[in-house]
C-alpha cells in the first residue's frame, strides 16, 4: 500500500485528480463511489473539473458502496439523495448509468444481483473508500467475512453513534444497511481510501501496522495490488 499525507484539501484534490485522469484515459470508466463527509471535497473538485471542461462523465458508469435499509432514495439521509445532491446533479453524467443499492422494496434481490451487474460493466476501475473508527469499510463491520459479497448488514452500535451526527436524533439512524462485501471491494482494479481526523487514527494504525484479521475489516486492503491510503496528519498520528 502507498500512503499519501496532506491536509484534507490537498488529499481531496489529489484523489479527485485520480478520478479525472481515470476518466480522461478511459471515458467509459466504471467508478466505485462512497458517501459520508470524507469524499465531499473530492466530489466538489470533480464537479469543478467537469464545469471547466477538463473531464466529461457522459459515458461513465458508477456503483455506490451501500445504502441504508428503510430510506427511500428521496430521503435526505439516503445515499442516493447524497450522491444526487453532491455529485450527479452537477455533472454531465447519465443517471441511468449510476447505481445505488436499494434500501426499500426487494432490496435483498437487488443486492444479490449487484456483483453480477458490476461484472457486466467490466468491473470497477477505481474505487474510493472511507473508513469507520472501528476499521469498517462500506458497512462491513468487524467480523464480516473476507469472502463476503453484497449483502444485508446489521450496523454496529459505534457506527450508529458515528452516523447519528447526520440525523436529528440517534433513534432515527437506521440499524441495517445493504452493502458491497469485502470481496466485492477487493475486486476493484484500483482503490483509494481517505481518512481525516484523530478519530480515524486507530483504524489507520490497524490498517497500516496491524495484522490482517476479519475483526479489522479494512485490513483486507493489505492484500490489494493497487491501493493508496490518503490521510491527514491527525489520522496518521499513531503510525509514527
Secondary structure as UniProt FT lines:
FT   STRAND          2..5
FT   HELIX           8..25
FT   TURN            27..28
FT   STRAND          30..33
FT   TURN            38..39
FT   HELIX           40..51
FT   TURN            52..53
FT   TURN            58..59
FT   STRAND          61..64
FT   STRAND          66..68
FT   TURN            69..70
FT   TURN            73..74
FT   TURN            76..77
FT   HELIX           79..86
FT   HELIX           88..90
FT   HELIX           95..97
FT   STRAND          98..99
FT   HELIX           107..120
FT   TURN            121..122
FT   STRAND          126..129
FT   TURN            133..134
FT   TURN            138..139
FT   TURN            142..143
FT   TURN            146..147
FT   STRAND          151..154
FT   HELIX           157..163
FT   HELIX           164..166
FT   HELIX           170..172
FT   STRAND          176..179
FT   HELIX           182..186
FT   STRAND          191..195
FT   HELIX           198..200
FT   HELIX           201..209
FT   TURN            214..215
FT   HELIX           217..223
FT   STRAND          227..231
FT   HELIX           233..236
FT   HELIX           237..239
//
